[in-house]
Amino acid sequence: MRVQDAAGSERDLNGILAALPEAQWLLLSAHSEIVPYKAGMPISMHGDPGAFVVFPFNCLVSLRCELADGHGSEFAMVGNEGMVGIAAFTGADPQATDALVQCPGRALRIRAPVARRLFDAEPPFRSLVLHYMQALLRATSQTSVCYRHHGIEQQLARILLASRDRLDVSALPLTHEVIARMLGVRREGITEAANALRRAGVIEYSRGRVHLLDIAALERRACECYGIVKDGYRQLRNAPLP
């Protein structure tokens, strides 16, 4: 579906696109399309050249690093605050990581060479991309510390809150198995932590969905990493443009 055929308000569902001045948005949209992404669908995989830069509207993408034995974990989550495919702007080719859709939805995509030309030629777009890279680096650094020092229940609370922020819903299409894969832990550990939150009346789950019942209580149970990463993306929205 060409982006010109979509409702104009859909652009506002992504933080980077919404912050683009109109002139740069028109340049980008002329070469873009809006596509649906299904859960489990790869946007890019280790060793792929990365053909597209993708701006999620209402889908959730997991950036993962896999080991040779098949184990791995998510080092960053991308939703409506950002984009997938920063290698297009850094020259890091082929991709060193995987980008997999965890929650289905729609996104705008643009071919990587076109995005790179806009990056080189348009200072407002380049500034937004660089600010996003800074926020993403902050998030990945904080996540690595989180995995080392915080318990599974704290990490579960963090990832549920972060998913809610990006999907803007309180019923998340996430199973225990998917969350375990995102965090790189055993499914039994997620089930135990989820049961603790359920007994406390914080969440409920059924039919492959986690229902967030008490956001304030969930925030109290999450580690400080949630707030630090969220603040980094909040600063991105307020970044000045040239």
C-alpha positions in Angstrom: 0.0 0.0 0.0 1.5 3.3 -1.0 1.9 5.8 1.8 0.0 8.4 -0.2 -3.1 6.2 0.0 -3.0 6.0 3.8 -4.8 8.4 6.2 -2.5 11.4 6.9 -2.9 10.9 10.6 -1.1 7.5 10.4 2.2 9.4 10.1 1.6 10.7 13.6 1.7 7.1 15.0 5.5 7.0 14.7 7.6 9.5 16.8 10.3 10.1 14.2 7.9 10.6 11.3 5.7 12.9 13.3 8.7 15.0 14.2 9.8 15.4 10.5 9.2 18.9 9.0 6.6 18.7 6.2 9.2 19.1 3.4 11.3 16.2 4.5 8.1 14.1 5.2 7.0 14.6 1.6 10.4 13.5 0.3 10.4 10.4 2.4 6.8 9.5 1.8 7.2 9.7 -2.0 9.5 6.6 -1.8 7.8 4.7 1.0 5.0 2.2 1.5 2.9 1.0 4.4 3.0 -2.7 4.9 1.5 -5.2 7.5 3.8 -7.3 9.5 2.8 -10.6 11.1 4.2 -11.9 14.4 7.3 -13.9 13.9 8.1 -12.2 10.6 11.8 -11.3 10.2 12.5 -7.7 9.1 16.2 -8.5 8.9 18.3 -11.5 9.9 22.0 -11.9 10.8 24.0 -11.8 7.6 21.3 -10.1 5.5 22.2 -6.8 3.9 19.2 -5.0 5.4 17.1 -3.9 2.4 14.7 -1.6 4.2 14.5 1.0 7.0 11.2 0.4 8.9 9.2 2.8 11.0 6.6 0.9 13.1 3.2 2.3 13.7 1.6 -0.3 15.9 3.8 -3.4 15.6 6.6 -4.4 18.1 10.0 -5.5 16.9 12.6 -7.3 18.9 16.3 -6.7 18.1 18.1 -9.8 19.1 21.6 -11.3 19.2 21.9 -15.0 18.8 24.7 -17.3 19.8 26.1 -20.2 17.8 24.1 -22.7 19.9 20.8 -21.0 19.2 20.5 -19.2 22.5 20.1 -15.5 22.6 18.1 -12.6 24.0 16.7 -9.2 23.0 19.0 -6.2 23.5 16.4 -3.6 22.4 12.7 -3.2 21.6 11.5 -1.0 18.8 8.0 0.3 18.4 6.3 3.5 17.5 9.1 5.6 19.1 11.7 4.6 16.5 12.9 2.6 13.5 14.6 -0.6 12.5 17.5 -0.6 10.1 20.1 1.9 11.4 22.8 0.0 9.6 21.6 1.8 6.5 23.1 5.0 8.0 26.3 3.6 9.6 27.6 1.4 6.8 27.4 -1.7 9.1 26.6 -4.2 6.4 25.7 -7.1 6.6 23.4 -7.0 9.6 25.0 -8.3 12.8 21.7 -8.9 14.6 18.2 -10.2 14.0 15.1 -8.0 13.9 11.9 -10.1 14.5 8.3 -8.9 14.8 6.9 -9.9 18.2 3.5 -8.2 18.0 1.8 -7.8 14.6 0.9 -4.4 13.1 1.6 -1.9 10.4 4.7 0.1 9.6 6.1 2.4 7.0 9.2 1.1 5.1 11.6 2.7 2.7 14.5 1.1 0.8 17.8 1.5 2.6 19.7 3.2 -0.2 16.9 5.8 -0.5 16.9 6.4 3.2 20.6 6.9 3.2 20.4 9.5 0.4 17.8 11.4 2.5 20.1 11.1 5.5 23.0 12.6 3.6 20.9 15.4 1.9 18.4 16.5 4.6 19.7 17.8 7.9 16.4 17.5 9.8 16.1 13.8 8.9 19.7 13.2 9.7 19.4 14.9 13.1 16.4 12.8 14.1 18.2 9.6 13.0 21.3 10.5 15.0 19.2 11.4 18.1 17.4 8.1 17.8 20.7 6.3 17.6 21.8 7.9 20.8 18.6 6.9 22.6 18.9 3.4 21.2 22.5 3.1 22.5 21.3 4.3 25.9 18.5 1.6 25.9 20.8 -1.2 24.8 23.4 -0.3 27.5 20.7 -0.1 30.2 19.2 -3.5 29.1 22.6 -5.2 29.4 22.9 -4.0 32.9 19.3 -5.1 33.6 20.0 -8.6 32.5 23.0 -8.8 34.8 21.6 -7.3 38.0 17.8 -7.5 38.1 15.5 -10.4 38.8 13.1 -12.0 36.3 10.0 -10.4 37.9 11.5 -6.9 37.6 12.5 -7.6 34.0 9.1 -9.0 33.2 7.4 -5.8 34.6 9.8 -3.7 32.6 9.1 -5.4 29.3 5.3 -5.4 29.8 5.4 -1.6 30.5 7.7 -0.9 27.6 5.4 -3.0 25.3 2.3 -1.1 26.5 4.0 2.3 25.8 4.7 1.3 22.2 1.4 -0.5 21.5 -0.8 1.9 23.5 -3.0 -1.0 24.7 -3.4 -2.7 28.0 -4.0 -6.2 26.6 -0.7 -7.3 25.1 -0.5 -10.1 22.5 2.4 -11.8 24.3 2.7 -15.4 25.4 5.1 -16.6 28.2 7.1 -18.4 25.5 7.6 -15.2 23.5 8.5 -13.2 26.6 11.0 -15.9 27.6 12.6 -15.7 24.2 12.8 -11.9 24.3 14.5 -12.0 27.7 16.6 -15.1 27.0 15.4 -17.0 30.0 13.6 -20.3 30.5 9.8 -20.3 30.0 9.3 -21.7 33.5 11.0 -18.6 35.0 8.5 -16.3 33.1 5.6 -18.4 34.2 6.7 -18.2 37.9 7.2 -14.4 37.7 3.9 -13.9 35.9 2.0 -16.0 38.5 3.5 -13.7 41.2 2.2 -10.6 39.4 -1.2 -12.3 38.8 -1.6 -13.3 42.5 -0.9 -9.7 43.4 -3.7 -8.5 41.1 -1.3 -6.7 38.8 -1.9 -8.7 35.6 -4.1 -11.4 34.2 -3.4 -13.6 31.2 -5.6 -15.6 28.9 -5.6 -16.8 25.3 -2.2 -15.6 24.5 -2.7 -12.1 25.9 -1.4 -10.4 29.0 -3.9 -8.0 30.5 -2.3 -5.2 32.6 -4.7 -4.5 35.4 -2.7 -2.1 37.7 -0.2 0.0 35.8 1.0 1.9 39.0 1.7 -1.4 40.8 3.5 -2.7 37.7 5.7 0.4 37.7 6.6 -0.1 41.3 7.6 -3.7 40.6 9.7 -2.8 37.6 13.4 -1.9 37.9 14.7 1.6 37.3 15.8 0.6 33.8 12.2 1.1 32.6 12.2 4.8 33.6 15.7 5.4 32.3 15.1 4.1 28.9 11.7 5.8 28.6 13.3 9.1 29.6 15.8 8.7 26.8 13.1 8.3 24.2 11.2 11.2 25.7 14.2 13.4 25.1 14.3 12.3 21.5 10.8 13.7 21.0 12.0 17.1 22.3 15.3 17.2 20.3 15.8 20.5 18.4 16.1 20.2 14.6 18.4 22.2 12.3 
